[in-house]
Amino acid sequence: MGGTGIAIIVVVVIVVALIAFGIIAFNSLRRLDVSAQEALGGIDVQLTRRADLVPNLVNTVKGYAAHEKSVFEEVTAARTGVAAAAASDNVDAKAEAQARLDRAIGNVMVVAENYPDLRASANFLQLQEQLADTENQLAFARQYYNDAVSTLNQKVVTIPWMFVAGPAGVSKREFYKAPEGQQAPPQVQF
């Protein structure tokens, strides 16, 4: 084999290596993007779960405070907003819907403070416990999403992955940030 044969083999090996890297990089970026999308779905699940608990909470409080109509109407509107946000991929819309529902739940809890019999009710206490559990799961889901986005974003902006990101249809994603003043759920003590 002469120098030309070796040069051809070297070129073939380089081309095969580049193609192999392209395939591996493409698949890796797509997997990271799917993981981030899945994690965002986890936030939707928890937001929806919390929104589904709210009618029970509202109905429990309504029995004691029927005259607080505007509070209950805001809860209904906030739940509708959560459902609409869950149907979209807009992270900011999800955060805003969550903030509105947080405020509405907080208002229901403030109304409940005025009714000692309600606060002692087993149904109300159970709903409070379920909401607290959901808040914990929601915090975990947000952190899981942000971790997945961090991993994806690090790959998308670094060499050599950034050269494959466009053809793979993968781009940086937004982190899930709670709106200003809503970094933590409302705290109500009974």
C-alpha positions in Angstrom: 0.0 0.0 0.0 1.4 3.3 -1.0 1.0 6.8 0.5 -2.2 7.3 -1.4 -3.8 4.2 0.1 -3.0 5.3 3.6 -4.3 8.8 3.0 -7.6 7.3 1.7 -7.9 5.2 4.9 -7.1 8.2 7.1 -9.8 10.2 5.3 -12.3 7.4 5.6 -11.6 7.0 9.3 -12.0 10.7 9.9 -15.2 10.8 7.9 -16.6 7.8 9.8 -15.5 9.4 13.2 -17.2 12.6 12.3 -20.4 10.9 11.2 -20.4 8.8 14.4 -19.8 11.9 16.5 -22.7 13.6 14.7 -25.1 10.8 15.4 -24.0 10.5 19.1 -24.3 14.3 19.6 -27.6 14.5 17.8 -29.1 11.7 19.9 -27.6 13.1 23.1 -29.1 16.6 22.6 -32.5 15.2 21.6 -32.5 13.0 24.8 -31.7 16.0 26.9 -34.4 18.1 25.2 -37.0 15.3 25.8 -35.9 15.1 29.4 -36.5 18.8 29.9 -39.9 18.6 28.2 -40.8 15.7 30.4 -39.7 17.6 33.5 -41.9 20.5 32.4 -44.8 18.1 32.2 -44.0 17.1 35.8 -44.7 20.7 36.8 -48.0 20.6 34.9 -49.0 17.5 36.8 -48.4 19.1 40.2 -50.0 22.4 39.2 -53.1 20.5 37.9 -53.1 18.4 41.1 -53.1 21.5 43.2 -55.8 23.1 41.1 -57.9 20.0 41.5 -57.6 20.2 45.3 -58.7 23.8 45.4 -62.5 23.2 44.7 -62.7 20.9 47.7 -61.0 23.5 49.8 -63.3 26.2 48.4 -66.4 24.1 49.1 -65.3 23.4 52.6 -64.6 27.1 53.3 -67.8 28.1 51.4 -69.9 26.3 53.9 -68.6 28.7 56.6 -68.1 31.8 54.6 -70.7 32.0 51.8 -70.6 35.8 51.7 -66.9 35.8 50.4 -68.1 35.4 46.8 -65.2 37.5 45.2 -62.6 35.2 46.8 -64.2 32.1 45.4 -64.7 33.7 41.9 -60.9 34.5 41.8 -60.1 30.9 42.7 -62.2 29.7 39.8 -60.5 32.1 37.4 -57.1 31.1 38.7 -57.9 27.4 38.2 -58.9 28.2 34.6 -55.6 30.0 34.1 -53.7 27.0 35.4 -55.5 24.7 32.9 -54.7 27.0 30.0 -51.1 27.4 31.0 -50.7 23.6 31.4 -51.8 23.2 27.8 -48.9 25.4 26.6 -45.1 25.1 26.6 -44.7 28.7 27.8 -42.8 28.5 31.1 -43.6 32.1 32.0 -47.3 31.5 31.5 -47.1 28.5 33.8 -45.3 30.6 36.5 -47.9 33.4 36.2 -50.8 30.9 36.5 -49.1 29.4 39.5 -48.7 32.8 41.1 -52.3 33.7 40.6 -53.4 30.4 42.0 -51.1 30.9 45.0 -52.7 34.3 45.7 -56.2 32.8 45.4 -55.4 29.9 47.8 -53.8 32.4 50.2 -57.0 34.5 50.1 -59.1 31.4 50.8 -56.8 30.6 53.8 -57.2 34.1 55.1 -61.0 33.7 55.0 -60.6 30.4 56.8 -58.7 32.1 59.6 -61.9 33.8 60.7 -63.7 30.5 61.3 -62.3 28.5 64.2 -64.8 25.6 63.6 -63.6 25.4 60.0 -59.9 25.3 61.0 -60.7 22.4 63.4 -62.7 20.5 60.7 -61.1 17.1 59.7 -61.9 17.7 56.1 -60.2 21.1 56.1 -57.1 19.8 57.9 -56.8 16.9 55.4 -57.1 19.3 52.5 -54.4 21.5 54.1 -52.1 18.5 54.4 -52.7 17.5 50.8 -52.0 21.0 49.6 -48.8 21.1 51.6 -47.7 17.8 50.1 -48.5 19.1 46.6 -46.5 22.2 47.3 -43.5 20.0 48.2 -43.9 17.9 45.1 -44.3 21.1 43.0 -41.0 22.5 44.4 -39.3 19.2 43.5 -40.8 19.3 40.0 -39.5 22.8 39.4 -36.1 21.9 40.7 -36.0 18.8 38.5 -37.0 20.8 35.5 -34.4 23.5 36.1 -31.7 20.8 36.5 -32.7 19.2 33.2 -32.7 22.7 31.5 -29.3 23.4 33.0 -27.8 20.2 31.6 -29.4 20.9 28.2 -28.3 24.5 28.1 -24.7 23.7 29.0 -24.5 21.3 26.1 -26.2 23.6 23.6 -23.8 26.4 24.2 -20.5 24.5 24.3 -18.3 23.3 21.5 -18.7 20.8 19.8 -22.3 20.3 20.8 -23.4 23.7 19.6 -22.6 22.7 16.0 -25.1 19.9 16.2 -27.9 21.7 18.2 -29.3 23.5 15.2 -29.6 20.4 13.0 -31.0 18.5 16.0 -33.7 21.1 16.4 -32.6 21.8 20.0 -32.1 25.2 21.6 -31.7 26.7 25.0 -34.7 26.5 27.2 -36.0 29.0 29.8 -35.6 28.2 33.5 -38.7 28.1 35.6 -38.7 31.2 37.7 -41.4 32.1 40.2 -42.7 35.6 39.4 -41.5 38.4 41.7 -42.8 38.1 45.2 -44.0 34.5 44.5 -40.7 32.6 45.1 -42.4 30.7 48.0 -46.0 29.6 48.5 -48.2 31.7 50.8 -47.6 30.8 54.4 -50.7 30.7 56.6 -50.5 29.5 60.2 -53.5 28.3 62.1 
